[in-house]
Every structure is written in C-alpha cells, then in structure tokens.
C-alpha cells in the first residue's frame, strides 16, 4: 500500500507543480514503435479499462497518520482506474494520470511509471535540483498486479506482510 500511496503522492506533487509555471511548453518526445509480438489469449483479455477499489483496514483510535492515509485513499477512490493498452502502455488515473508501460508474464502484470501528468523524470529532477521540496522518484518499485484465474480482477501484490496489513488495491475489468 505504501507503493500506491507513493504513486498518489507523486501525482499530487505533479498537480502542485503544474500551477507554478515551470513546465509551460513541455516538449514531447518522439514515440518508439513497438515490435509486433503475438499475445496470449489471456493477455488480450487484459487490454481495456479497469476500475480500482481500495479497501483499508478499520481505523482504531485517533492515529492521525492512519486517518490521513484513509482520507487520502478515499479521495482518490472516485477516479481510480487503469487502462491497459495493446501497445503495452498504460494510464493509471488516481485523480491525475500516471502513464508508463506494462509487462505480463502469464500471471503477473508489472506497471512501470514513466510520466505524471505528462511530465517525465527529467522535469522532476530539474525541480529537485532547483531546491524544490517536491520528491518524486521514478525509480521506485513498480506496482505488481496478480491476474486472477478468470482474468476479471487484478489485486495488487503486497511487497511485505506489513504492506498487506495496510489495505488492498484491486482492479476489476469494466464491460466484459
């Protein structure tokens, strides 16, 4: 769950920075034409739109950090979605778009972030070098999603027992 919150913070940082005028006229890089690879039947079924749901454990007591995390997660719930594209790109919407590429190995999807709101690592490195207090690290661990046997749900694979206890993130296939 820390990785999900880390991705949410990365997105929130991009939202905050977009209003400061540092990224006006950000250039787009030319795309790379992917090689044609035959996909498995299950992999073809993964392509499309997914709706995300976060389930947090009950909050006990007045632990401010836990309440803040739960409120933060709930705020992003209304727009939490994932779109896996045929060209191995994805868009993860958690109030703002996070884009990148995905890999599939037969039972696991690996999501690698490449941009937040269209801004890549170079823009965030420039912010860091300018003394900004915005910390966005594109070298964070990718998100790993397990593909259910029926291919209809994608629960996040927790990195540790501690992360598993912090809540779950599951995507469910929309329309089909």
N, C-alpha and C positions, 0 to 999 in steps of 0.2 A: 504494500500500500504506500510505502514511502516513495517508491518509484512513481506511482500515479500522482501523488502529491507533488513530487519533484517536477513532473511534466506539467502539472497545473500551475506551479509557481513559475516555471519557465514561460508559460503562456501569459500569465498575469504580468510578468516583467515586460514582455513584449508589448502588451497593451499599454502599460505605463510609459514605455519609451516612445511609443508611436506618437504621443502628443508633444514630445519635446523637440521635434523638428530635425532630429539627427539623421533620419532616414528618408528625407524627401528625395524623390527621384532615384530610389534604389534600382540598380541595374539588374536585369535578369540574365542568367547565364544560359547559353545555348544548351538544349537538351541532348541527351545521349540516346541514340537509337538502340533499344534493347535487342538482344539476339532472340530469334524465334526458338522457343523451347516447348515441346509437347507437354501439356499438363495432364495430371491425373484427373479422373472424374471428380474426386473429392475436392481437389484444388480448384477446379472450375466452379464448383458449387460455393466455394468460399468467396468468390468475386461478387461484390454487391454491397448493399448497405446493411449496417448492423446498429442496433440500439443498445446503448450501455446502461447498466444499472450498478450502483454501488450500494453494498449493504455494510453498514457499520455496526459494531457491537454496541449494546446498550451502554450509555454513559452513566457511570456510577459516581456520585459525589459531585463536587464542584471543580474538578480538574479543568482548568482554563484551556490548557493545550488540547485536551481531548474534545472539549466543546467547540473550540475554534476549528479543529480539523473536521469535525462532523458538520459544522455550519458551512465550511468551505466546500466540502464534498457535495452537500445538498444543493448549494448554489449552482454548482456546475452540472447537477443531475439533469436539469431540464433540457440541456443541449448536448448531452454526452452521446456521441455517435461515432461510428467508424465506417469508412468506405474503403474497401479493398478493390483496387483496380487491376484490370487484366495485364497492364504493363509493369506490375509489381510495385506500383506507387500506392500510397495510402494517404487519406486525410482523416485525422482524428480531431473531432470538434469537442472541445471542453470549454465552451464559451468563446474561444478563439480557435482558429485552425492550426494544427501542428501537422506538418507534412513530412513524408520520408519514403522509405522503401520497406518492403516486407519480403520475408523468406518463409518457405514452407518445407518441412522435412517429412511429411507423412502424418504427423500427429501434433506438431507444434508450429505456431506462427511466431516469428520474431519481428518486432517492429523497431526500426531504426529511425529516429528523428533526424531530419535534415534542415528543417526551417520552422520558424514560428511566425505566423502572420506574414509569411513570405521572406522573412529575414533569416539569413543563414548564419553559421558560426562566425564568419568574418565580421559581421556587423556587431555581434555581441562581444567579440574580442576587442574591437575598437572602443566599445563602451567601457569595458573593463580597464583598458589602458588609459582611458581619459579620466579615471578616478571615480567612475560611477559606482554606486553601491548595488548595482544590479548583477546578480550572479546567475548566469545561465551556462550550463556545461553540457555541450553536445556529446561529450564522451561518456556520459552516464550510461549505465547498463540499459540495454534495450528492454522493452516490455515483451514478455513471453506469454502467449496465449495458447492454452490447450484446446485442441479441436475435439469436441465431443464425438462419440462414435457415430451419431446420426448426422453430424455436421451442422447442427442447428444452433449450438451455443459455443462460445469461446470464453471460458473462465480464465482470468489471469493466473499464471503460475507464480505462487509466492516464492520469494528468494530465500526466506527463512521461516522458522516457526513463529518468530516474533512478528514478521510481516503478515503471516496468515492470521494471526490473532487481531490485527488492526482493521480487518474488514476484507470484503471481496469485491472484485470488479468482474462482471460478466457481460458479454455482448450476446445478443440474440438476433438471429437473422430476421430482417424485415421482408415481408412479401415473398414468401417462397421457401 
